[in-house]
C-alpha cells in the first residue's frame, strides 16, 4: 500500500527570528527515514508551492486494527507516525534539522484506513505553516490533517 502526503501552504524559504524561535534560512522539509535522522525522502524547499511524498507501507491486520509499517514509519504498534523534518541546507548541500512534525496515524478514521488498504492508497492532506507563520511542528492529527482513501 502507498501513503501519499500532499502538503500545501509551506512557510517560505526563510523564517525570521521571533521570541522562542531563532530564525532560519534555506529551509527544506522531507520525510525522515526510520532511525536515520539525517536521511530524508525527497526534501522540498520551504518556498515551494506544494510538496508531496509517497511511502510504501505494509498493512497488517492486528487485534486492534491495521498496523502500518515501512522504512519511513516511526513508533511502535498503536503509536505509529511519520516525521516531517524541517531543516536548513548549507552550501555543501548538508541538511541540519531544527524541528519536526509527527504525522500521527492514530487519527485516521477506521473506515478510511479499511478503504485505503482495500484500494491501495492512503492520502494525507495538510498545510505546513503553523499559526505563527513558522514550519508546522509537534503532533499533527485531525483537523490539521485530512485523511482519505484513493485507488491511486
C-alpha positions in Angstrom: 0.0 0.0 0.0 1.1 3.6 -0.5 0.7 6.6 1.7 0.7 9.8 -0.2 1.3 13.0 1.8 0.1 16.1 0.0 1.3 19.4 1.6 0.4 23.0 0.8 1.0 26.3 2.4 4.7 25.9 3.0 6.2 28.6 5.3 8.8 30.1 3.0 12.5 29.8 2.2 13.3 31.8 5.4 11.6 32.3 8.8 12.7 35.2 10.8 13.6 35.3 14.5 10.7 35.6 17.0 10.5 35.0 20.7 11.3 31.3 21.2 12.3 30.8 17.6 15.8 31.7 16.5 15.0 32.1 12.8 16.4 30.0 9.8 17.1 30.4 6.1 17.3 28.0 3.2 14.6 25.9 4.9 13.6 22.4 3.5 11.2 19.7 4.6 11.3 16.0 3.9 10.1 12.7 5.3 12.6 11.2 7.8 13.7 7.6 7.4 13.2 5.4 10.5 16.2 5.5 12.8 18.1 7.8 10.4 17.6 11.3 11.5 19.6 12.9 8.6 18.2 10.7 5.8 15.2 12.3 4.1 12.9 11.3 1.3 12.5 14.0 -1.4 13.3 17.2 0.5 11.4 20.2 -0.8 12.4 23.9 -0.3 10.2 25.8 2.2 9.1 28.2 -0.5 7.7 25.5 -2.9 4.1 26.0 -3.8 3.4 22.4 -2.6 5.2 19.2 -1.6 4.3 15.5 -2.0 5.8 12.3 -0.9 4.8 8.6 -1.5 5.7 6.0 1.0 5.5 2.3 0.5 4.0 0.6 3.6 2.8 -2.8 4.7 -0.6 -3.0 6.3 -1.0 -5.9 8.7 -4.4 -6.7 10.4 -4.0 -7.0 14.2 -6.3 -7.3 17.2 -6.8 -3.6 17.4 -6.9 -2.8 13.7 -4.4 -2.2 11.0 -0.7 -1.7 11.7 1.2 0.2 9.1 5.0 -0.4 8.8 7.7 0.7 6.4 11.1 2.3 6.1 9.7 5.8 6.9 7.2 4.8 9.6 8.2 5.5 13.2 7.0 4.3 16.5 5.5 1.1 18.0 2.2 -0.7 17.2 -0.6 1.6 18.3 1.7 4.6 18.2 2.9 4.8 14.6 3.6 8.1 12.8 5.7 9.7 10.1 8.2 12.5 10.8 8.2 15.6 8.5 11.6 17.0 9.3 12.4 20.7 8.9 16.0 21.8 8.4 18.4 24.2 6.7 20.6 23.2 3.8 24.1 24.7 3.7 26.2 25.5 0.7 27.6 21.9 0.6 24.1 20.5 0.5 24.1 19.2 4.1 20.7 19.1 5.9 20.6 20.2 9.6 17.3 19.5 11.2 15.8 22.1 13.6 12.2 20.8 14.1 9.9 18.0 13.2 6.2 17.4 12.9 4.7 14.0 13.8 2.0 13.0 11.4 0.2 10.5 13.7 -1.7 7.5 12.3 -4.0 7.2 15.3 -6.2 10.0 13.9 -7.1 8.0 10.8 -10.7 7.0 10.9 -11.1 3.2 10.8 -13.3 3.3 7.8 -10.8 5.4 5.8 -8.0 3.0 6.7 -10.0 0.0 5.8 -10.8 1.6 2.4 -7.2 2.6 1.9 -6.0 -0.9 2.5 -8.6 -2.3 0.0 -8.0 0.5 -2.6 -4.2 0.7 -2.3 -3.6 4.3 -1.2 -4.0 6.4 2.0 -3.8 10.1 1.4 -2.9 12.8 3.9 -3.6 16.5 3.1 -2.2 19.2 5.3 -0.8 22.7 5.4 2.8 23.1 6.6 2.7 26.6 8.2 1.6 27.0 11.8 -0.4 29.8 13.3 2.7 32.0 13.8 3.9 31.6 10.2 6.6 29.0 11.2 7.2 25.5 9.9 4.5 23.2 11.3 5.8 21.0 14.2 4.7 18.9 17.1 1.7 16.4 16.9 -0.3 16.5 13.7 -3.7 15.0 13.9 -7.2 16.0 12.5 -8.2 18.7 12.0 -4.6 19.7 11.0 -4.5 16.8 8.6 -7.3 15.3 6.4 -7.1 11.5 5.7 -8.8 9.8 2.7 -8.5 6.6 0.7 -7.7 6.5 -3.0 -7.3 3.9 -5.7 -4.0 5.6 -6.6 
